[in-house]
Amino acid sequence: MKRIILFFIALMLVPGGIAQTIIFPSYKNRDNKNIDISRISITDTLTVVEMYLLAPLEDIWICADKNFHIKPYNSNDRLFLVLAKDIPLCPKREKITREKIYKKFLLYFPVLNSSVKRIDIIEKAKDGFNFYSIWLEEKPEEPLPDSSKYRTREQFVNYFSENQSNIVPLEGIWQETLRLAHYVSANFYDYLNEKKVREFVIMKKEQRYVCYDIEGGPLDAHFIPIAEGNRYLYKKYLRDVRETVSTFTRINDERKIQMSYFYPDKYARYHYPEDIMPGDQLGLRLELLKVFPEPKE
């Protein structure tokens, strides 16, 4: 019988089609300030809640109560826990020490009705991992930009060679060097990665200068001219958190562009949870070098 039950659970946990994913959902209140929700994924068979525990002030023991459930807002319906991953079910417990900065775990519940827009997540009546009035609706994603009709580096080189007299200095093939910068109390603390280098393309499309990867795929980024003097507004859409970052830049040297911007808090905490604590900031420092066509002397 035990094998049959485990087999049934394994079938349930096979990834299905994800209809909806909410990263750092908004909620009205929670009972434990050391616990947060980093993601809720609603598939065609399950509702998966990803929670994490941050830096306890003293050593603690944790477990997931078997009565953990999801409750549609203002409803008496309850969807009880199916399985917990990376956290034991009570009465078994796991010790989390003060040296443990970050502890993530997953909770699996039955699938929610598509009409449900807000939920409570309740572990137990008092002092549990409880969240109230969680919104399952976020602003919709922007449409995915079109790809370029040019799909190889050679095709881009041919295009810029044939149209060199008609393009502005911003257009062409660029080499991008980026570094992720960690800021604590608004001061630079450290880099989170080694330098990453890649080539990408900037081409004019209507009134914008759109960014593509070297194979013509859209990068969800573009430059908008804002005034004379080679000044631009750079905007990049972060599709996973449905937010846009932007920064201003001036091209004083046709061979080089330097830019920097800060990521939204939810993006930083979701992608770098063990590094970015509440109140910290994650910045991106970019240096762009013109590869082709070579700037005119």
N, C-alpha and C positions, 0 to 999 in steps of 0.2 A: 504493500500500500504506500509506504514512504517513497519508494522509487516512482510510483505513478504520480504522486503529488509533486515531487521535484520535477518530473518530466513536464507536467502541466504548467508549472510556474515558468520553466525554461521556455516553453512555447509562448507564453504570454509576454516574456521579456524580449523576444525577437523583435528588433526594431521594425516598426511599421511606418506607414506614411505619417509624417509629422504635419498636422494641420495648422498648428499654432505654437510659437515659442515666444515667451515674454522674458526678457533679461532684466533683472532687478525690478520686478513689478512694484507699482505704487500700492501702499496700504495705509490704513488709518492709524493702526496701533499694533504693538506687540508686547508680550509679557516678559521677554528676556532680551535685554539690550545687547547681549553678546552673540546673539544668533541673528542671521539675516538670510533672506532668500535670494540666491543668485540667478535662478532660472526656473520657470515652469514650462514644461513641454507637454502638449496635449496631442497624443497620437490617435490613431483609429481604434486602439484597444486599451490605452492606459493614460493616466495623468501622472507625470513624473515631476517631482518637486526636488530641486537641488538646493540644499541648505548648507551653511557653513558657520562654524564657531570661530570667533576671533579672540586670541590673546586673553585667556582668563586671568584675573588678578591673583588667583591662588589655585592650587591643584584641585581639580574637580573630577567627579565620576559622571559619565553620561550613558544614557541608553534611550531607546525609543519605546514608548509605551504601546502596548498592543492595541489600545483604544484610539490611537492616532486616527484622525478622520478629516475629510474635507466636508464642509457644509456650505451649500449654496447660500448666499447672503439672504437673510430674512426668510429662511426655510428651515423646516425640521428634518429634511432629508440628510442622511449621512452616508458617505462613501468611505468605508474603513480601509485601513492599511492592508495592502496585499503582501508587500515585501519591503525590507529595508536593506540597503547596501552600504557598507563601510561604517555602520553603527550597529551595535548589538541590540537585540530586543530584550527589554526588561523581563526577568530580573538580572540577566547577565549585564555586566557593565564594563566600560572602558575608561581607564584613567587618562585624563588630559592634564599635563603639567603646564606650569607657567612658561616653560621654555617652548612649548608647542604653539607656534604663531597662528596656525591655520589648520582647521579640520573640516573637511568637506564630506557630506554624505548624501545619499539619494533615498527618496521615499516614493514608493509606487502605490498608486491608488487606482480604482476603476475609472473608466473614462467619464468625463463630464458631458452633460448635454450641451450641444452647441449654443443653446439659448442662454446659458449661464454667463453672466458678465462680471459678477463679483462673488468671491468666496471667503469663508473663514477656514483657516487650518488650525485644528485643535488637537493638542496632545492630551492634556488633562485640564481639569477645571481651573486650577491655580498653579502658577509658577511653572507651566509647561512651555514647550516650544510653540507657543500660540501666536497666530497672526489674524488680524481682524480687518474685514472689508478690503480684500486684495482685489485690485482691478485686473481683469483679464483682457481688457481692451487697451491697446496702445494706438498711437497715430499710425496710419497705414504707411507701408514702404513707398518710396518713390519708384516710378517705373525704371526698369533696368535700361541703361543707355544702349544705343545701337553700337555694334562693332564697326570698325573701319572696314572699307572694302579692300584695303591692303592688308595682307596676312603674313608677309615675311619682311625681314630687314631689307632684303634686296629690293622689294617693291617700294618700300618707303624711300630708300636711297634714290631710286629712279624718279619717283614723284618729286622729291625736293630738288633733284638735279635739273629736271625739266621746268620747274616753276620757281627757280631761285630768285629771279628778278621780281616776282610778285608776292613773295612771302615776307613777313616781318621777322625781326631777330628772335622773337619768342618761338617761332615754328622751327621744327626740326627734330633730330634725334639727340636725346640728352642722356648723360650718365648721372644717375642719382645715387648719392651716398647718404645713408640715414643712420641715426643713432637715437635710441630711446633714453631720455633723460629723466631721472627720478628726483623730484623736488620735495623737500621736507620743510615745513613752515616757510614756504615761498622761496627757499634757498636751494640751489643746486646741491644734490647729495652724491649722486653716482650715476654712471651709465648702466643700463640693464642688459646691454648686448654689445657685441663687437660690431664694427662698421659693416653694414650691408650695402652692396653695390649692385645696381641693375641698370639696364638701358630701358628707356621708354620714349614715347613719341608725343609731341604736341602739334596739333593741326587745327586750323581755323574751321569752325562749323557755325555758320550764321554769325551771330555777334559774340561768340565765345571761342576760346582756344581750348580744345578738348584733349584730355590725356588718354593715351592708349598704351597697352603693353606692346612689346616688340612684335607680337603675333597678331596685333590688331584688336585685342580684346579691350573692352571699356574698363577704365580704372576708377570710375565714379568720381572724377576730379576734373576741374576746369579752371581757367583763368578768365576773368572779365576785365577788359580795359576800363579804367575809371577816370582817366584824365590824360592830357598830353604829358609827354616826358617818360614814356615807358613805365607807367605805374599800373599795377593790376591788383585785383582782388582774387585770391586763390581760395577755392571752396572744394572740400572733399566730403562726400557722403559716406558715413559709416553704416553700412547696411544692417549689420547685426544688432545695433542699438537704435537704429532709425534716427540718427542725429547727424547734423552737419557741422564740421569745423571749418574755420576760415582764418585767413591772415592776409595782410597787405604786403606787397613787395614792389620794389623799384629795380628795374634792370639798368644799372649803371655801367655794367660790363657785359657786352653781348656774349661773352664766353662763360659767364658764371652768374648763378642766382643763389642766394642764401635765404632760407625761410625757417621759421619755427612756429609751432602752435602747441596748445595743450589739448589733450584728449578729454572728453567728458568723463566725469567721475565714474559713471556706471561702466563705461568701456574699460577704464584703467583697472577697476576692481574686479571686473569679470575676467579679463585676460591675464592679469598679473596679481592674483589675490594674495600670494605669499610675499609680495614686495610692496604693494601699494596699500598702506593702512588708511583708515578714514582721516581726512585732512591732508593727506599727501597729494601730489599731482604727478601726472605722467605727461612729459612733453616729447615732441618729436623735433629733432634738428635735422634739416635737409640742406644739402649742398648739391647744386645741379651744375654740371659742366657740359658745354655744347660739344657734341661729337660730330654732327653733320647737319647741314653743310657748314663748313668752316666759316667763321665770321670774316667779313671783309676788313682789310686793313684800313 
